[in-house]
Amino acid sequence: MFGKGLRKNKVDVFLFMTYNTFGIVLLSETKDSVGMRTKMDNDSFDKYGLSDEILQAIHSLGYDIPTEVQSRVIPYALEKKDLVVRSQTGSGKTASYGIPICELVDWLENKPQVLILTPTRELAVQVQEEITNIGRLKRIKATALYGKHPFSLQKTDLKQKTHVVVGTPGRVFDHIEKGTLSLKKISYLVIDEADEMLNMGFIDQVEAIIRELPKERVTMLFSATLPKAVKNLSLKFMKTPIDIEMKSEGISVDKIEHIQYRVTEDQKFSLLTNVSMIENPDSCIIFCGTRERVDTLHHELSALGYPCNKIHGNMEQEDRTKTMNAFKRGSFRYLIATDVAARGIDIENITLIINYDIPLKKEGYVHRTGRTGRAGLGGKAVTFVTAREEHYMDEIIEYLGIEIPRMELPGQEEISNKRSDFSAKLLEKPVIKKPKSDALNKQIMTLRFNGGKKKKLRATNFVGVISNIEGVTAEDIGIITVTDSLTFIEILNGKGPKVLKALAGITICGKGLKVSEFHKK
Ligand code: AMP
């Protein structure tokens, strides 16, 4: 039964099955199979028997070869096994459950079938985007539920056809209590970053949510580490889950250079400017211990002309999202952040991490520095340590089992040599990166109609009219969102302009409607 997806490939992988003390099934590979596994890792997604809509979308996203976590998780997830996966972000973890979930959901069902719980709003949005991209051509509708965002808008969204709900525990629970999120058809539950849920004090809320879910379901739990409370969760609510541990993960010493400086509080700011001058990074995150420190540093670096912005938990969600997106696109080079930005956030090409304030938890060091050295690229992690904080650094070093050499403060000569390059780069115009989903979206145009529920219009009315246009079929229609006074319809396969032209001045159900192209802000 195990490894069905693997056998398709006609490769015999030997898996030993044992049960650990927590009742979790442990699978370990023989030495020989590790070699084969590598061979399969270099394989393509075609071997999983995925539908064309999903395959085409993942290829458009540029995912040609499954990552390690994907090649281990996808076959079991497609077989609807409960899984406990020890894996970190940056490994392609989201797609490892996103791909099978998009494959398995029943498009025709209107009520949510999948619930994904994440510890932070940023991660919820990111996961929702990834699911939307993977499921784009299958027209999978994913909705994100998180705090500091109008409840009423989410409520309206949930009234539409929704396949996947991604949310933070607090807001998801609010919707459950108010009866605005139907759980009847939930057949897949994903708990992402379970250990972080625990750190943030959400674990009881997660439990409370699970108790409300149908018992007949598949549960997948992802966590970088497995503290006792997380193991207990898997024991209580999962059916002999398969334990998948990504051995090659953890702290990266091959790809990331770790160094530390011993400083006084007063020296920190000048060291920061010196380090940034020497390193002159394209993209850098500076981590601070508190929101106030972030505000102050942002103010000071802005005054020096650094292309920088900030993110912390005290900011409005909309501003946080805007800032993260702008940073991802490369609109500015220095992001000053609290740990809010440390977990789960997927930003490519960060070459430098500066721990302006040392993380107080050793795990925090892993999460922060994990923002660099992603996707096989190199990176550098620099930590400032005051005398009072030395024991934190000792703990980190012991926990990771790596050397983090203490460097001499940079000398004047080195700094002067780099000054002109640094100043020149400050004046460079940023090169804005295109999002990964661009190729996918090129084929898609969203149309906006100036009528919705109040005019008694329904999705089927639009489908009828659009699929009657010559050369257009129902397959070319993507996600439809009908709000009170507007309707948004995605037209796929590059047929948007044709539909837009054909529908100019259209009457639907006796109502004259204006249609225009809609650009998401
Ligand atoms: P995650 O671990 O889910 O945060 O993913 C890290 C990054 O890897 C994201 O930018 C994904 O879009 C990207 N990614 C996921 N799967 C693949 C793949 N098979 N090939 C290339 N990139 C991928």
Residues whose N, C-alpha, C, O or C-beta is under 5 A from the ligand:
A	BS01	AMP	G62 Y63 D64 I65 P66 T67 Q88 T89 G90 S91 G92 K93 T94 A95 G344 D346
